[in-house]
Amino acid sequence: KQLSGLTGHIEEVGYPYDTVMWGKSDDGCKWYDFEQVAYYIDGYLRLGILLDNKDIINEVSDIIYNVIFNADSDGYIGPKVLKNSTGWERWPHVVFFRAVLALFEYNKDKRILDALTNYYLKSDFKYIQQRDVFNVEIMLKLYDYTKSENLLSLAISSYDIPEFTVKTPV
């Protein structure tokens, strides 16, 4: 039903699904455009995997590989408008990276893990503001696959900040 319904015909919904697919231009887009499209990419890939539909899997794989294999020299993956933000606009990466990891779980392509690991470890971005902290989820999933102590340390330092510390009464 999803394939013949909304999920299979997302372009009919209009913006942002008819223009922004992470690998295309990000001119004039906001963080929430990428968040919404990332949810779609994740769901569409998982639908393809469940149905063993190679056309869907290949379509989404093309989007994902186009994005991760066009990383900046500093490892950054994704829309430039999100890279240079001063707020908490790395949240859409969490949603997109869930799809990327679903593709890894499907095809076991180690290059996916390498690209995501580089994204986190080559950057000095601090994942401590509001929703950005949810990147810890991806860091820990990567740690589970790679056993990289650097990823684990980054996850801990991103989450273990004073404003999140719960103080126990004495």
C-alpha positions as CSV (number, residue, x, y, z in Angstrom):
1,K,0.0,0.0,0.0
2,Q,2.8,2.4,0.8
3,L,4.5,1.8,-2.5
4,S,1.3,2.5,-4.5
5,G,0.4,5.4,-2.1
6,L,2.3,8.4,-0.8
7,T,5.7,6.8,-0.3
8,G,5.8,5.6,-3.9
9,H,4.6,8.9,-5.3
10,I,6.3,11.4,-3.0
11,E,7.1,13.9,-5.8
12,E,3.3,14.6,-6.0
13,V,3.4,16.1,-2.5
14,G,5.5,19.0,-3.8
15,Y,8.0,20.9,-1.8
16,P,10.5,19.9,-0.4
17,Y,10.2,16.4,-1.8
18,D,10.2,17.5,-5.4
19,T,13.3,19.5,-5.1
20,V,15.6,18.7,-2.2
21,M,17.0,15.2,-2.0
22,W,20.3,15.9,-0.1
23,G,22.3,15.3,-3.2
24,K,20.8,18.3,-5.1
25,S,21.3,22.0,-4.6
26,D,20.5,23.4,-1.2
27,D,20.0,26.9,-2.3
28,G,17.3,28.6,-0.2
29,C,16.6,25.5,1.9
30,K,16.3,25.5,5.6
31,W,17.3,22.7,8.0
32,Y,13.8,21.4,8.3
33,D,13.6,20.8,4.5
34,F,16.5,18.3,4.9
35,E,15.0,16.8,8.0
36,Q,11.7,16.0,6.2
37,V,13.4,14.6,3.1
38,A,15.7,12.5,5.3
39,Y,12.7,10.9,7.0
40,Y,11.4,10.0,3.6
41,I,14.7,8.6,2.4
42,D,15.0,6.5,5.5
43,G,11.4,5.1,5.2
44,Y,11.6,4.6,1.4
45,L,14.9,2.6,1.8
46,R,13.4,0.5,4.5
47,L,10.3,-0.1,2.4
48,G,12.5,-1.2,-0.5
49,I,14.4,-3.6,1.8
50,L,11.2,-5.1,3.2
51,L,9.8,-5.6,-0.3
52,D,13.2,-6.7,-1.7
53,N,12.6,-4.1,-4.3
54,K,15.9,-3.6,-6.1
55,D,14.7,-0.5,-7.9
56,I,13.9,1.3,-4.7
57,I,17.1,0.1,-3.0
58,N,19.2,1.3,-6.0
59,E,17.4,4.6,-6.2
60,V,18.0,5.4,-2.6
61,S,21.5,4.0,-2.7
62,D,22.3,6.4,-5.5
63,I,21.2,9.3,-3.3
64,I,23.1,8.2,-0.3
65,Y,26.3,7.3,-2.1
66,N,26.2,10.6,-4.0
67,V,26.1,12.5,-0.7
68,I,28.6,10.5,1.3
69,F,31.1,10.2,-1.6
70,N,31.1,13.9,-2.1
71,A,32.2,14.8,1.4
72,D,34.3,17.9,1.9
73,S,38.0,17.5,2.6
74,D,37.3,17.9,6.3
75,G,34.9,14.9,6.2
76,Y,31.7,17.0,6.2
77,I,28.8,15.2,4.5
78,G,25.7,17.0,3.4
79,P,24.1,20.3,2.6
80,K,26.5,23.3,2.8
81,V,23.7,25.4,4.4
82,L,23.8,23.1,7.4
83,K,27.6,23.0,7.6
84,N,28.0,26.6,8.3
85,S,25.1,27.0,10.7
86,T,25.8,28.6,14.1
87,G,22.7,27.0,15.6
88,W,21.7,23.4,16.2
89,E,21.2,22.5,12.5
90,R,23.1,19.2,12.4
91,W,20.0,17.4,13.6
92,P,18.9,16.5,10.0
93,H,22.1,14.5,9.7
94,V,20.9,12.2,12.4
95,V,17.8,11.4,10.4
96,F,19.8,11.0,7.1
97,F,22.5,8.9,8.8
98,R,19.8,6.5,10.1
99,A,19.1,5.8,6.4
100,V,22.8,5.6,5.6
101,L,23.3,3.0,8.4
102,A,20.2,1.1,7.2
103,L,22.0,0.8,3.8
104,F,25.1,-0.4,5.6
105,E,23.1,-3.0,7.4
106,Y,21.7,-4.2,4.1
107,N,24.9,-4.2,2.0
108,K,27.8,-4.2,4.5
109,D,29.7,-1.7,2.5
110,K,32.6,-0.6,4.8
111,R,33.0,2.6,2.9
112,I,29.8,3.8,4.5
113,L,31.3,3.4,8.0
114,D,34.5,5.1,6.9
115,A,32.6,8.1,5.5
116,L,30.5,8.6,8.6
117,T,33.4,8.0,10.9
118,N,35.4,10.7,9.0
119,Y,32.4,13.0,9.3
120,Y,32.5,12.9,13.1
121,L,36.2,12.6,13.8
122,K,37.6,15.1,11.3
123,S,35.4,17.9,12.5
124,D,35.7,20.1,15.5
125,F,31.9,20.7,15.6
126,K,30.4,20.4,19.0
127,Y,27.2,18.3,19.1
128,I,25.9,19.8,22.4
129,Q,23.1,22.2,21.4
130,Q,19.5,21.1,21.6
131,R,18.8,18.4,19.0
132,D,22.4,18.2,17.8
133,V,23.1,16.0,20.8
134,F,21.1,13.3,19.0
135,N,24.2,12.7,16.9
136,V,25.4,10.7,19.8
137,E,23.0,8.0,18.6
138,I,24.9,7.7,15.3
139,M,28.3,7.9,17.0
140,L,27.4,5.0,19.3
141,K,26.0,2.9,16.4
142,L,29.3,3.6,14.5
143,Y,31.2,2.7,17.6
144,D,29.3,-0.6,17.8
145,Y,30.4,-1.4,14.2
146,T,34.0,0.0,14.3
147,K,35.0,-0.2,18.0
148,S,36.7,3.2,17.4
149,E,37.5,4.5,20.9
150,N,37.7,8.0,19.4
151,L,34.0,7.8,18.4
152,L,33.1,6.6,21.9
153,S,35.0,9.5,23.4
154,L,33.3,12.0,21.1
155,A,29.9,10.5,22.0
156,I,30.6,10.8,25.7
157,S,32.0,14.3,25.5
158,S,29.0,15.4,23.4
159,Y,26.5,14.1,25.9
160,D,28.4,14.7,29.2
161,I,28.1,18.4,29.5
162,P,27.3,20.4,32.6
163,E,23.8,21.5,31.6
164,F,22.8,17.8,31.1
165,T,24.2,16.6,34.3
166,V,21.6,15.4,36.8
167,K,22.5,16.3,40.4
168,T,21.5,13.8,43.0
169,P,20.5,15.4,46.4
170,V,22.7,14.4,49.3
